[in-house]
Amino acid sequence: MALIKCNECGKTVSDKARVCPNCGAPTNIGLNTYAVAGFILSLISIFIHLVSFIAVYMSAKGFDQIKITNEKGKGLAITGVVISILYIFVFMYNFYIYNFYIL
Ligand SMILES: [Zn+2]
């Protein structure tokens, strides 16, 4: 658990608090970085299937963080997980069928 600064009143607030206990302003309203990165990587994995392994990790990490921090980007994280799992299967299928690495 870390302490962050309230955007409104400037007092220190727990990063797990959804609102500032002092002024009531919502905290952590930014986009989760891992969710954004995971989503972008999942789109890249459509063309380079190997990237899907990193994309699923980043998206899942983003999703876990959002559950705690209440940041934005839950939809991105879920979409990232779905797309990257799909392309992990495509990668595995190609590997199984052709028995060698194909992007
Ligand atoms: Zn405040």
Backbone and ligand atoms as CSV (ligand in chain L), in Angstrom:
chain,resi,resn,atom,element,x,y,z
A,1,MET,N,N,0.838,-1.192,0.000
A,1,MET,CA,C,0.000,0.000,0.000
A,1,MET,C,C,0.876,1.246,0.000
A,2,ALA,N,N,0.560,2.176,-0.851
A,2,ALA,CA,C,1.333,3.412,-0.952
A,2,ALA,C,C,0.425,4.613,-0.695
A,3,LEU,N,N,1.065,5.711,-0.429
A,3,LEU,CA,C,0.307,6.945,-0.227
A,3,LEU,C,C,0.441,7.833,-1.460
A,4,ILE,N,N,-0.677,8.375,-1.884
A,4,ILE,CA,C,-0.672,9.292,-3.025
A,4,ILE,C,C,-1.223,10.632,-2.570
A,5,LYS,N,N,-1.039,11.633,-3.423
A,5,LYS,CA,C,-1.538,12.961,-3.097
A,5,LYS,C,C,-2.895,13.188,-3.744
A,6,CYS,N,N,-3.813,13.751,-2.972
A,6,CYS,CA,C,-5.135,14.061,-3.520
A,6,CYS,C,C,-5.012,15.195,-4.544
A,7,ASN,N,N,-5.638,15.017,-5.701
A,7,ASN,CA,C,-5.572,16.034,-6.758
A,7,ASN,C,C,-6.288,17.320,-6.375
A,8,GLU,N,N,-7.271,17.198,-5.507
A,8,GLU,CA,C,-8.081,18.359,-5.141
A,8,GLU,C,C,-7.492,19.152,-3.988
A,9,CYS,N,N,-7.300,18.481,-2.830
A,9,CYS,CA,C,-6.895,19.214,-1.636
A,9,CYS,C,C,-5.409,19.062,-1.319
A,10,GLY,N,N,-4.728,18.108,-1.972
A,10,GLY,CA,C,-3.290,17.972,-1.785
A,10,GLY,C,C,-2.887,17.149,-0.572
A,11,LYS,N,N,-3.846,16.639,0.192
A,11,LYS,CA,C,-3.513,15.817,1.361
A,11,LYS,C,C,-3.138,14.404,0.910
A,12,THR,N,N,-2.356,13.709,1.741
A,12,THR,CA,C,-1.978,12.341,1.396
A,12,THR,C,C,-3.130,11.385,1.685
A,13,VAL,N,N,-3.356,10.490,0.708
A,13,VAL,CA,C,-4.459,9.540,0.764
A,13,VAL,C,C,-3.895,8.156,0.453
A,14,SER,N,N,-4.461,7.117,1.051
A,14,SER,CA,C,-4.081,5.756,0.691
A,14,SER,C,C,-4.459,5.495,-0.762
A,15,ASP,N,N,-3.588,4.781,-1.496
A,15,ASP,CA,C,-3.911,4.501,-2.904
A,15,ASP,C,C,-5.052,3.495,-3.031
A,16,LYS,N,N,-5.467,2.908,-1.926
A,16,LYS,CA,C,-6.607,1.983,-1.972
A,16,LYS,C,C,-7.936,2.694,-1.738
A,17,ALA,N,N,-7.858,3.951,-1.294
A,17,ALA,CA,C,-9.085,4.704,-1.062
A,17,ALA,C,C,-9.680,5.143,-2.390
A,18,ARG,N,N,-10.980,4.957,-2.542
A,18,ARG,CA,C,-11.630,5.358,-3.784
A,18,ARG,C,C,-11.908,6.850,-3.807
A,19,VAL,N,N,-12.146,7.387,-2.633
A,19,VAL,CA,C,-12.326,8.837,-2.538
A,19,VAL,C,C,-11.429,9.367,-1.431
A,20,CYS,N,N,-11.080,10.643,-1.529
A,20,CYS,CA,C,-10.273,11.293,-0.505
A,20,CYS,C,C,-11.107,11.443,0.773
A,21,PRO,N,N,-10.602,10.964,1.941
A,21,PRO,CA,C,-11.369,11.084,3.185
A,21,PRO,C,C,-11.502,12.532,3.644
A,22,ASN,N,N,-10.652,13.399,3.128
A,22,ASN,CA,C,-10.668,14.798,3.538
A,22,ASN,C,C,-11.690,15.632,2.762
A,23,CYS,N,N,-11.653,15.528,1.419
A,23,CYS,CA,C,-12.525,16.387,0.614
A,23,CYS,C,C,-13.527,15.604,-0.211
A,24,GLY,N,N,-13.387,14.289,-0.295
A,24,GLY,CA,C,-14.363,13.481,-1.009
A,24,GLY,C,C,-14.116,13.362,-2.507
A,25,ALA,N,N,-13.002,13.943,-2.989
A,25,ALA,CA,C,-12.697,13.849,-4.428
A,25,ALA,C,C,-12.255,12.429,-4.775
A,26,PRO,N,N,-12.660,11.915,-5.947
A,26,PRO,CA,C,-12.235,10.567,-6.335
A,26,PRO,C,C,-10.728,10.512,-6.600
A,27,THR,N,N,-10.111,9.400,-6.224
A,27,THR,CA,C,-8.670,9.232,-6.433
A,27,THR,C,C,-8.433,8.261,-7.580
A,28,ASN,N,N,-7.206,8.235,-8.093
A,28,ASN,CA,C,-6.804,7.269,-9.133
A,28,ASN,C,C,-7.756,7.211,-10.309
A,29,ILE,N,N,-8.075,8.364,-10.857
A,29,ILE,CA,C,-9.026,8.350,-11.967
A,29,ILE,C,C,-8.319,8.199,-13.307
A,30,GLY,N,N,-7.002,8.060,-13.297
A,30,GLY,CA,C,-6.252,7.906,-14.546
A,30,GLY,C,C,-6.415,6.519,-15.136
A,31,LEU,N,N,-5.938,6.372,-16.376
A,31,LEU,CA,C,-5.930,5.076,-17.042
A,31,LEU,C,C,-4.792,4.236,-16.483
A,32,ASN,N,N,-5.056,2.946,-16.292
A,32,ASN,CA,C,-4.001,2.050,-15.817
A,32,ASN,C,C,-3.001,1.787,-16.945
A,33,THR,N,N,-1.713,1.993,-16.642
A,33,THR,CA,C,-0.660,1.876,-17.653
A,33,THR,C,C,-0.569,0.461,-18.226
A,34,TYR,N,N,-0.653,-0.545,-17.358
A,34,TYR,CA,C,-0.551,-1.934,-17.811
A,34,TYR,C,C,-1.710,-2.305,-18.715
A,35,ALA,N,N,-2.901,-1.795,-18.395
A,35,ALA,CA,C,-4.081,-2.083,-19.213
A,35,ALA,C,C,-3.897,-1.524,-20.618
A,36,VAL,N,N,-3.376,-0.289,-20.707
A,36,VAL,CA,C,-3.151,0.348,-22.010
A,36,VAL,C,C,-2.070,-0.410,-22.783
A,37,ALA,N,N,-0.945,-0.691,-22.103
A,37,ALA,CA,C,0.174,-1.399,-22.742
A,37,ALA,C,C,-0.270,-2.790,-23.201
A,38,GLY,N,N,-1.009,-3.487,-22.340
A,38,GLY,CA,C,-1.486,-4.831,-22.671
A,38,GLY,C,C,-2.414,-4.830,-23.866
A,39,PHE,N,N,-3.264,-3.805,-23.931
A,39,PHE,CA,C,-4.206,-3.703,-25.051
A,39,PHE,C,C,-3.458,-3.448,-26.361
A,40,ILE,N,N,-2.502,-2.514,-26.335
A,40,ILE,CA,C,-1.714,-2.207,-27.543
A,40,ILE,C,C,-0.932,-3.450,-27.990
A,41,LEU,N,N,-0.307,-4.133,-27.009
A,41,LEU,CA,C,0.457,-5.344,-27.338
A,41,LEU,C,C,-0.446,-6.447,-27.900
A,42,SER,N,N,-1.682,-6.529,-27.382
A,42,SER,CA,C,-2.600,-7.556,-27.890
A,42,SER,C,C,-2.954,-7.279,-29.350
A,43,LEU,N,N,-3.022,-5.990,-29.730
A,43,LEU,CA,C,-3.276,-5.642,-31.130
A,43,LEU,C,C,-2.063,-6.010,-31.986
A,44,ILE,N,N,-0.862,-5.780,-31.440
A,44,ILE,CA,C,0.367,-6.158,-32.164
A,44,ILE,C,C,0.424,-7.683,-32.339
A,45,SER,N,N,-0.077,-8.407,-31.322
A,45,SER,CA,C,-0.008,-9.868,-31.371
A,45,SER,C,C,-0.874,-10.467,-32.484
A,46,ILE,N,N,-1.804,-9.681,-33.034
A,46,ILE,CA,C,-2.589,-10.136,-34.184
A,46,ILE,C,C,-1.646,-10.370,-35.374
A,47,PHE,N,N,-0.584,-9.549,-35.445
A,47,PHE,CA,C,0.370,-9.661,-36.547
A,47,PHE,C,C,1.600,-10.472,-36.141
A,48,ILE,N,N,2.034,-10.306,-34.896
A,48,ILE,CA,C,3.188,-11.049,-34.390
A,48,ILE,C,C,2.692,-11.864,-33.194
A,49,HIS,N,N,2.293,-13.108,-33.438
A,49,HIS,CA,C,1.597,-13.909,-32.433
A,49,HIS,C,C,2.390,-14.092,-31.141
A,50,LEU,N,N,3.710,-14.123,-31.238
A,50,LEU,CA,C,4.541,-14.363,-30.054
A,50,LEU,C,C,4.336,-13.278,-28.990
A,51,VAL,N,N,4.000,-12.070,-29.425
A,51,VAL,CA,C,3.796,-10.941,-28.514
A,51,VAL,C,C,2.611,-11.192,-27.570
A,52,SER,N,N,1.693,-12.083,-27.963
A,52,SER,CA,C,0.505,-12.353,-27.157
A,52,SER,C,C,0.839,-12.834,-25.749
A,53,PHE,N,N,2.004,-13.500,-25.581
A,53,PHE,CA,C,2.398,-13.974,-24.253
A,53,PHE,C,C,2.680,-12.801,-23.310
A,54,ILE,N,N,3.308,-11.765,-23.858
A,54,ILE,CA,C,3.586,-10.567,-23.053
A,54,ILE,C,C,2.281,-9.787,-22.842
A,55,ALA,N,N,1.467,-9.733,-23.907
A,55,ALA,CA,C,0.219,-8.973,-23.861
A,55,ALA,C,C,-0.727,-9.514,-22.793
A,56,VAL,N,N,-0.846,-10.839,-22.684
A,56,VAL,CA,C,-1.759,-11.428,-21.696
A,56,VAL,C,C,-1.250,-11.139,-20.284
A,57,TYR,N,N,0.068,-11.153,-20.117
A,57,TYR,CA,C,0.648,-10.856,-18.804
A,57,TYR,C,C,0.356,-9.408,-18.396
A,58,MET,N,N,0.613,-8.487,-19.319
A,58,MET,CA,C,0.412,-7.056,-19.039
A,58,MET,C,C,-1.071,-6.756,-18.768
A,59,SER,N,N,-1.956,-7.321,-19.588
A,59,SER,CA,C,-3.389,-7.071,-19.432
A,59,SER,C,C,-3.905,-7.616,-18.108
A,60,ALA,N,N,-3.462,-8.840,-17.749
A,60,ALA,CA,C,-3.900,-9.451,-16.489
A,60,ALA,C,C,-3.386,-8.652,-15.299
A,61,LYS,N,N,-2.153,-8.157,-15.411
A,61,LYS,CA,C,-1.573,-7.341,-14.347
A,61,LYS,C,C,-2.355,-6.030,-14.205
A,62,GLY,N,N,-2.703,-5.442,-15.341
A,62,GLY,CA,C,-3.510,-4.228,-15.349
A,62,GLY,C,C,-4.863,-4.448,-14.696
A,63,PHE,N,N,-5.494,-5.575,-15.046
A,63,PHE,CA,C,-6.811,-5.921,-14.490
A,63,PHE,C,C,-6.729,-6.086,-12.974
A,64,ASP,N,N,-5.684,-6.765,-12.508
A,64,ASP,CA,C,-5.479,-6.952,-11.064
A,64,ASP,C,C,-5.307,-5.613,-10.355
A,65,GLN,N,N,-4.525,-4.723,-10.970
A,65,GLN,CA,C,-4.283,-3.414,-10.355
A,65,GLN,C,C,-5.564,-2.589,-10.290
A,66,ILE,N,N,-6.361,-2.644,-11.376
A,66,ILE,CA,C,-7.592,-1.856,-11.439
A,66,ILE,C,C,-8.573,-2.299,-10.342
A,67,LYS,N,N,-8.590,-3.618,-10.057
A,67,LYS,CA,C,-9.463,-4.125,-8.996
A,67,LYS,C,C,-9.148,-3.449,-7.660
A,68,ILE,N,N,-7.853,-3.129,-7.449
A,68,ILE,CA,C,-7.421,-2.512,-6.192
A,68,ILE,C,C,-7.534,-0.990,-6.261
A,69,THR,N,N,-7.040,-0.413,-7.361
A,69,THR,CA,C,-6.914,1.046,-7.420
A,69,THR,C,C,-8.160,1.742,-7.951
A,70,ASN,N,N,-9.059,0.968,-8.603
A,70,ASN,CA,C,-10.270,1.552,-9.188
A,70,ASN,C,C,-9.942,2.522,-10.322
A,71,GLU,N,N,-8.803,2.303,-10.984
A,71,GLU,CA,C,-8.436,3.152,-12.122
A,71,GLU,C,C,-9.324,2.815,-13.318
A,72,LYS,N,N,-9.201,3.642,-14.361
A,72,LYS,CA,C,-9.915,3.355,-15.615
A,72,LYS,C,C,-9.108,2.352,-16.437
A,73,GLY,N,N,-9.783,1.713,-17.382
A,73,GLY,CA,C,-9.090,0.814,-18.304
A,73,GLY,C,C,-9.456,-0.643,-18.109
A,74,LYS,N,N,-10.529,-0.915,-17.346
A,74,LYS,CA,C,-10.951,-2.298,-17.110
A,74,LYS,C,C,-11.351,-2.973,-18.428
A,75,GLY,N,N,-12.093,-2.235,-19.245
A,75,GLY,CA,C,-12.517,-2.752,-20.550
A,75,GLY,C,C,-11.333,-3.068,-21.444
A,76,LEU,N,N,-10.338,-2.165,-21.431
A,76,LEU,CA,C,-9.117,-2.375,-22.212
A,76,LEU,C,C,-8.401,-3.630,-21.742
A,77,ALA,N,N,-8.297,-3.789,-20.411
A,77,ALA,CA,C,-7.598,-4.938,-19.839
A,77,ALA,C,C,-8.291,-6.240,-20.225
A,78,ILE,N,N,-9.633,-6.266,-20.124
A,78,ILE,CA,C,-10.384,-7.488,-20.468
A,78,ILE,C,C,-10.236,-7.797,-21.956
A,79,THR,N,N,-10.376,-6.762,-22.808
A,79,THR,CA,C,-10.214,-6.952,-24.248
A,79,THR,C,C,-8.809,-7.459,-24.563
A,80,GLY,N,N,-7.817,-6.877,-23.888
A,80,GLY,CA,C,-6.420,-7.295,-24.078
A,80,GLY,C,C,-6.216,-8.762,-23.730
A,81,VAL,N,N,-6.803,-9.204,-22.613
A,81,VAL,CA,C,-6.685,-10.614,-22.192
A,81,VAL,C,C,-7.332,-11.524,-23.234
A,82,VAL,N,N,-8.547,-11.152,-23.680
A,82,VAL,CA,C,-9.289,-11.996,-24.631
A,82,VAL,C,C,-8.523,-12.133,-25.950
A,83,ILE,N,N,-8.083,-10.977,-26.507
A,83,ILE,CA,C,-7.368,-11.013,-27.793
A,83,ILE,C,C,-6.066,-11.800,-27.657
A,84,SER,N,N,-5.319,-11.552,-26.569
A,84,SER,CA,C,-4.017,-12.212,-26.463
A,84,SER,C,C,-4.147,-13.714,-26.215
A,85,ILE,N,N,-5.163,-14.142,-25.447
A,85,ILE,CA,C,-5.371,-15.589,-25.250
A,85,ILE,C,C,-5.715,-16.244,-26.597
A,86,LEU,N,N,-6.543,-15.550,-27.380
A,86,LEU,CA,C,-6.902,-16.052,-28.705
A,86,LEU,C,C,-5.649,-16.279,-29.552
A,87,TYR,N,N,-4.724,-15.305,-29.518
A,87,TYR,CA,C,-3.535,-15.415,-30.364
A,87,TYR,C,C,-2.459,-16.311,-29.761
A,88,ILE,N,N,-2.549,-16.576,-28.466
A,88,ILE,CA,C,-1.693,-17.614,-27.888
A,88,ILE,C,C,-2.108,-18.966,-28.489
A,89,PHE,N,N,-3.423,-19.178,-28.624
A,89,PHE,CA,C,-3.923,-20.423,-29.227
A,89,PHE,C,C,-3.519,-20.507,-30.704
A,90,VAL,N,N,-3.599,-19.379,-31.416
A,90,VAL,CA,C,-3.190,-19.362,-32.823
A,90,VAL,C,C,-1.708,-19.718,-32.924
A,91,PHE,N,N,-0.906,-19.133,-32.034
A,91,PHE,CA,C,0.533,-19.409,-32.010
A,91,PHE,C,C,0.795,-20.893,-31.747
A,92,MET,N,N,0.111,-21.448,-30.729
A,92,MET,CA,C,0.287,-22.859,-30.358
A,92,MET,C,C,-0.147,-23.775,-31.505
A,93,TYR,N,N,-1.254,-23.408,-32.142
A,93,TYR,CA,C,-1.786,-24.200,-33.252
A,93,TYR,C,C,-0.774,-24.241,-34.401
A,94,ASN,N,N,-0.264,-23.051,-34.760
A,94,ASN,CA,C,0.752,-22.977,-35.819
A,94,ASN,C,C,1.976,-23.794,-35.457
A,95,PHE,N,N,2.366,-23.701,-34.204
A,95,PHE,CA,C,3.555,-24.416,-33.741
A,95,PHE,C,C,3.331,-25.923,-33.850
A,96,TYR,N,N,2.118,-26.358,-33.490
A,96,TYR,CA,C,1.770,-27.778,-33.506
A,96,TYR,C,C,1.672,-28.300,-34.942
A,97,ILE,N,N,1.001,-27.538,-35.803
A,97,ILE,CA,C,0.761,-27.968,-37.183
A,97,ILE,C,C,2.059,-27.973,-37.995
A,98,TYR,N,N,2.792,-26.867,-37.907
A,98,TYR,CA,C,3.967,-26.744,-38.781
A,98,TYR,C,C,5.248,-27.176,-38.079
A,99,ASN,N,N,5.134,-27.360,-36.760
A,99,ASN,CA,C,6.246,-27.818,-35.953
A,99,ASN,C,C,7.466,-26.891,-36.014
A,100,PHE,N,N,7.219,-25.652,-36.331
A,100,PHE,CA,C,8.273,-24.649,-36.196
A,100,PHE,C,C,7.665,-23.287,-35.933
A,101,TYR,N,N,8.506,-22.396,-35.559
A,101,TYR,CA,C,8.041,-21.081,-35.153
A,101,TYR,C,C,7.596,-20.229,-36.331
A,102,ILE,N,N,6.341,-19.793,-36.276
A,102,ILE,CA,C,5.811,-18.856,-37.271
A,102,ILE,C,C,5.320,-17.640,-36.486
A,103,LEU,N,N,5.590,-16.468,-37.002
A,103,LEU,CA,C,5.148,-15.236,-36.346
A,103,LEU,C,C,3.629,-15.289,-36.148
L,1,ZN,ZN,ZN,-8.797,15.619,-0.995
